[in-house]
Amino acid sequence: MVEKIARYLLGCILLLFGVNYFLGLLPYPEMPVEAMVFLRALKNTGYMFVFIKCVEIAVSILFLLNRFVPLAIVLIGPGIFNILLFHVFLDRGGLPMAVLLVGCWGILAAYHRDSFSSILKP
């Protein structure tokens, strides 16, 4: 039951923020200058934000449909931890959401740990 809640919660959050990038449904909160400079740099690459948001949407669909969940965990892991580091170092206002994302990801990773046993052997 905890895994299902974490999977749906993570899937819904990722889907909301992924789609929001393309449709602009929610306004972006005020952020410190350093955070805005970093986000602007990602956007100015011309592809990075689009790539990140497409991965978020794809992974969220996998979580919500309960398909290829271990693959989705691996694909979104680096993104989740970058979100956490962004909020730790650049924008503390989003830290509670980042901690929630890491918590949900951790629950899913722990629940599906058997799927990773072959790649985690010494």
Backbone as CSV, one residue per row, in Angstrom:
resi,resn,N_x,N_y,N_z,CA_x,CA_y,CA_z,C_x,C_y,C_z
1,MET,0.819,-1.201,0.000,0.000,0.000,0.000,0.862,1.263,0.000
2,VAL,1.940,1.264,0.788,2.835,2.423,0.833,3.500,2.628,-0.521
3,GLU,3.877,1.513,-1.165,4.506,1.611,-2.488,3.545,2.228,-3.495
4,LYS,2.300,1.819,-3.440,1.304,2.327,-4.384,1.089,3.831,-4.182
5,ILE,1.005,4.260,-2.938,0.833,5.691,-2.641,2.038,6.477,-3.148
6,ALA,3.245,5.982,-2.857,4.467,6.670,-3.300,4.534,6.721,-4.825
7,ARG,4.160,5.638,-5.473,4.208,5.582,-6.934,3.216,6.552,-7.562
8,TYR,1.989,6.558,-7.059,0.990,7.485,-7.599,1.340,8.944,-7.291
9,LEU,1.808,9.194,-6.084,2.169,10.563,-5.710,3.309,11.074,-6.574
10,LEU,4.355,10.270,-6.701,5.491,10.664,-7.530,5.059,10.816,-8.986
11,GLY,4.252,9.894,-9.484,3.768,9.983,-10.855,2.952,11.242,-11.102
12,CYS,2.070,11.578,-10.186,1.230,12.775,-10.352,2.052,14.057,-10.288
13,ILE,2.999,14.129,-9.358,3.832,15.330,-9.238,4.682,15.517,-10.493
14,LEU,5.318,14.446,-10.941,6.152,14.542,-12.137,5.330,14.898,-13.372
15,LEU,4.150,14.321,-13.483,3.284,14.634,-14.619,2.848,16.099,-14.584
16,LEU,2.458,16.583,-13.412,2.019,17.968,-13.282,3.124,18.946,-13.683
17,PHE,4.314,18.750,-13.136,5.393,19.693,-13.421,5.970,19.506,-14.828
18,GLY,5.908,18.297,-15.352,6.352,18.076,-16.723,5.428,18.752,-17.730
19,VAL,4.131,18.544,-17.551,3.146,19.150,-18.447,3.119,20.667,-18.258
20,ASN,3.298,21.119,-17.019,3.281,22.558,-16.746,4.347,23.303,-17.546
21,TYR,5.473,22.679,-17.779,6.521,23.340,-18.565,6.016,23.675,-19.970
22,PHE,5.279,22.771,-20.566,4.813,22.969,-21.939,3.536,23.810,-22.024
23,LEU,2.661,23.702,-21.024,1.367,24.382,-21.091,1.263,25.625,-20.212
24,GLY,2.169,25.784,-19.254,2.136,26.955,-18.380,0.883,27.041,-17.526
25,LEU,0.468,25.932,-16.939,-0.744,25.906,-16.120,-0.553,26.598,-14.777
26,LEU,0.606,26.436,-14.175,0.900,27.024,-12.868,2.006,28.068,-13.017
27,PRO,1.878,29.176,-12.295,2.953,30.175,-12.355,4.177,29.674,-11.587
28,TYR,5.346,30.098,-12.022,6.570,29.742,-11.319,6.750,30.681,-10.130
29,PRO,7.149,30.157,-8.978,7.335,31.016,-7.803,8.576,31.896,-7.950
30,GLU,8.626,32.926,-7.145,9.821,33.767,-7.097,10.988,32.928,-6.593
31,MET,12.158,33.136,-7.193,13.358,32.384,-6.810,14.520,33.341,-6.662
32,PRO,15.525,32.930,-5.899,16.739,33.745,-5.815,17.399,33.888,-7.188
33,VAL,18.188,34.924,-7.336,18.841,35.224,-8.614,19.685,34.047,-9.099
34,GLU,20.434,33.412,-8.202,21.293,32.295,-8.586,20.481,31.150,-9.181
35,ALA,19.320,30.890,-8.604,18.458,29.823,-9.114,17.953,30.178,-10.507
36,MET,17.558,31.424,-10.704,17.066,31.853,-12.013,18.161,31.790,-13.073
37,VAL,19.382,32.139,-12.695,20.499,32.073,-13.643,20.721,30.628,-14.082
38,PHE,20.680,29.717,-13.140,20.868,28.298,-13.457,19.758,27.795,-14.388
39,LEU,18.503,28.092,-14.045,17.386,27.635,-14.874,17.420,28.271,-16.261
40,ARG,17.794,29.532,-16.326,17.892,30.209,-17.620,18.975,29.558,-18.480
41,ALA,20.078,29.163,-17.852,21.158,28.502,-18.593,20.671,27.176,-19.178
42,LEU,19.915,26.409,-18.392,19.359,25.149,-18.908,18.407,25.418,-20.071
43,LYS,17.572,26.418,-19.910,16.608,26.744,-20.966,17.314,27.247,-22.221
44,ASN,18.380,28.015,-22.059,19.086,28.589,-23.204,19.844,27.558,-24.035
45,THR,20.018,26.354,-23.508,20.660,25.319,-24.323,19.789,24.971,-25.515
46,GLY,18.489,25.197,-25.379,17.566,24.897,-26.458,17.004,23.491,-26.427
47,TYR,17.619,22.609,-25.650,17.136,21.225,-25.626,17.034,20.634,-24.222
48,MET,17.829,21.120,-23.274,17.935,20.448,-21.980,16.619,20.415,-21.217
49,PHE,15.933,21.550,-21.113,14.675,21.558,-20.380,13.626,20.699,-21.074
50,VAL,13.577,20.744,-22.384,12.623,19.914,-23.124,12.916,18.436,-22.850
51,PHE,14.180,18.054,-22.891,14.570,16.669,-22.619,14.179,16.262,-21.199
52,ILE,14.511,17.100,-20.219,14.207,16.786,-18.818,12.711,16.614,-18.629
53,LYS,11.936,17.529,-19.172,10.485,17.479,-18.979,9.854,16.309,-19.727
54,CYS,10.374,15.952,-20.881,9.873,14.772,-21.592,10.159,13.494,-20.810
55,VAL,11.332,13.416,-20.197,11.656,12.263,-19.349,10.721,12.224,-18.151
56,GLU,10.468,13.376,-17.519,9.545,13.427,-16.385,8.162,12.913,-16.785
57,ILE,7.667,13.351,-17.924,6.330,12.937,-18.374,6.315,11.437,-18.672
58,ALA,7.321,10.942,-19.379,7.380,9.515,-19.712,7.448,8.659,-18.449
59,VAL,8.294,9.045,-17.525,8.444,8.286,-16.282,7.155,8.349,-15.462
60,SER,6.523,9.504,-15.422,5.278,9.630,-14.658,4.209,8.695,-15.215
61,ILE,4.146,8.573,-16.516,3.168,7.665,-17.138,3.483,6.218,-16.759
62,LEU,4.764,5.857,-16.765,5.140,4.501,-16.348,4.750,4.247,-14.897
63,PHE,4.973,5.217,-14.022,4.586,5.059,-12.613,3.067,4.922,-12.478
64,LEU,2.328,5.777,-13.155,0.874,5.766,-13.016,0.241,4.510,-13.606
65,LEU,0.844,3.964,-14.666,0.332,2.741,-15.275,0.920,1.478,-14.644
66,ASN,1.854,1.659,-13.708,2.527,0.539,-13.035,3.209,-0.387,-14.041
67,ARG,3.884,0.221,-15.003,4.598,-0.522,-16.038,6.072,-0.151,-15.995
68,PHE,6.959,-1.113,-16.078,8.397,-0.898,-16.112,8.860,0.034,-14.986
69,VAL,8.314,-0.168,-13.799,8.617,0.715,-12.667,10.109,0.722,-12.328
70,PRO,10.810,-0.421,-12.294,12.244,-0.356,-12.020,13.006,0.500,-13.042
71,LEU,12.639,0.399,-14.305,13.261,1.238,-15.326,12.976,2.708,-15.048
72,ALA,11.743,3.028,-14.706,11.373,4.407,-14.400,12.152,4.931,-13.194
73,ILE,12.364,4.082,-12.195,13.137,4.481,-11.010,14.556,4.863,-11.415
74,VAL,15.158,4.046,-12.269,16.528,4.326,-12.725,16.580,5.598,-13.570
75,LEU,15.619,5.763,-14.456,15.627,6.934,-15.343,15.452,8.248,-14.589
76,ILE,14.608,8.263,-13.562,14.295,9.525,-12.892,15.205,9.791,-11.692
77,GLY,15.967,8.798,-11.255,16.844,8.978,-10.085,17.758,10.192,-10.166
78,PRO,18.543,10.324,-11.227,19.427,11.503,-11.311,18.649,12.824,-11.319
79,GLY,17.502,12.842,-11.948,16.691,14.058,-11.963,16.178,14.420,-10.585
80,ILE,15.713,13.415,-9.842,15.199,13.649,-8.489,16.300,14.212,-7.596
81,PHE,17.492,13.634,-7.674,18.565,14.114,-6.811,19.088,15.480,-7.252
82,ASN,19.007,15.795,-8.533,19.347,17.144,-8.976,18.320,18.153,-8.491
83,ILE,17.053,17.768,-8.452,16.023,18.643,-7.889,16.331,18.920,-6.422
84,LEU,16.686,17.873,-5.682,17.032,18.053,-4.275,18.227,18.995,-4.122
85,LEU,19.289,18.764,-4.881,20.482,19.607,-4.770,20.199,21.050,-5.184
86,PHE,19.360,21.241,-6.209,18.968,22.586,-6.628,18.317,23.320,-5.467
87,HIS,17.424,22.635,-4.764,16.711,23.293,-3.672,17.555,23.410,-2.404
88,VAL,18.513,22.560,-2.220,19.420,22.691,-1.074,20.357,23.878,-1.277
89,PHE,20.897,24.032,-2.486,21.928,25.039,-2.719,21.431,26.344,-3.340
90,LEU,20.328,26.319,-4.082,19.932,27.516,-4.826,18.575,28.094,-4.437
91,ASP,17.632,27.269,-4.015,16.281,27.767,-3.737,15.647,26.946,-2.618
92,ARG,15.869,27.372,-1.400,15.375,26.617,-0.243,13.850,26.553,-0.163
93,GLY,13.162,27.438,-0.868,11.701,27.466,-0.815,11.050,26.181,-1.291
94,GLY,11.670,25.488,-2.205,11.106,24.248,-2.735,11.632,23.000,-2.050
95,LEU,12.367,23.169,-0.974,12.993,22.026,-0.296,11.987,20.990,0.209
96,PRO,10.850,21.388,0.801,9.892,20.355,1.243,9.417,19.459,0.094
97,MET,9.141,20.037,-1.058,8.705,19.238,-2.210,9.835,18.317,-2.672
98,ALA,11.063,18.831,-2.680,12.203,18.019,-3.095,12.390,16.835,-2.151
99,VAL,12.242,17.059,-0.859,12.369,15.977,0.117,11.250,14.951,-0.084
100,LEU,10.048,15.417,-0.388,8.942,14.504,-0.677,9.250,13.641,-1.899
101,LEU,9.797,14.255,-2.949,10.155,13.500,-4.151,11.211,12.437,-3.845
102,VAL,12.243,12.823,-3.103,13.302,11.872,-2.745,12.734,10.756,-1.876
103,GLY,11.840,11.098,-0.960,11.226,10.086,-0.102,10.418,9.075,-0.896
104,CYS,9.593,9.571,-1.817,8.795,8.669,-2.662,9.699,7.803,-3.525
105,TRP,10.736,8.430,-4.104,11.677,7.676,-4.929,12.363,6.594,-4.089
106,GLY,12.761,6.932,-2.868,13.420,5.966,-1.984,12.527,4.797,-1.626
107,ILE,11.260,5.088,-1.366,10.299,4.017,-1.072,10.181,3.079,-2.266
108,LEU,10.065,3.651,-3.462,9.955,2.816,-4.662,11.227,2.008,-4.902
109,ALA,12.377,2.644,-4.728,13.648,1.940,-4.932,13.798,0.792,-3.932
110,ALA,13.408,1.023,-2.691,13.497,-0.028,-1.677,12.523,-1.163,-1.984
111,TYR,11.321,-0.823,-2.398,10.315,-1.834,-2.701,10.741,-2.711,-3.886
112,HIS,11.405,-2.118,-4.848,11.822,-2.834,-6.061,13.307,-3.216,-6.024
113,ARG,13.894,-3.257,-4.847,15.341,-3.505,-4.730,15.773,-4.826,-5.354
114,ASP,14.904,-5.813,-5.373,15.257,-7.101,-5.992,15.539,-6.941,-7.481
115,SER,14.914,-5.973,-8.122,15.133,-5.728,-9.550,16.539,-5.226,-9.823
116,PHE,17.188,-4.656,-8.793,18.510,-4.089,-8.959,19.614,-4.972,-8.403
117,SER,19.262,-6.135,-7.879,20.249,-6.971,-7.198,21.383,-7.394,-8.113
118,SER,21.115,-7.659,-9.368,22.184,-8.126,-10.254,23.183,-7.027,-10.601
119,ILE,22.773,-5.783,-10.594,23.720,-4.709,-10.925,24.397,-4.150,-9.687
120,LEU,23.946,-4.552,-8.507,24.542,-4.049,-7.266,25.477,-5.048,-6.603
121,LYS,25.790,-6.136,-7.293,26.730,-7.115,-6.761,28.147,-6.605,-6.943
122,PRO,29.014,-6.843,-5.961,30.413,-6.395,-6.095,31.170,-7.178,-7.160
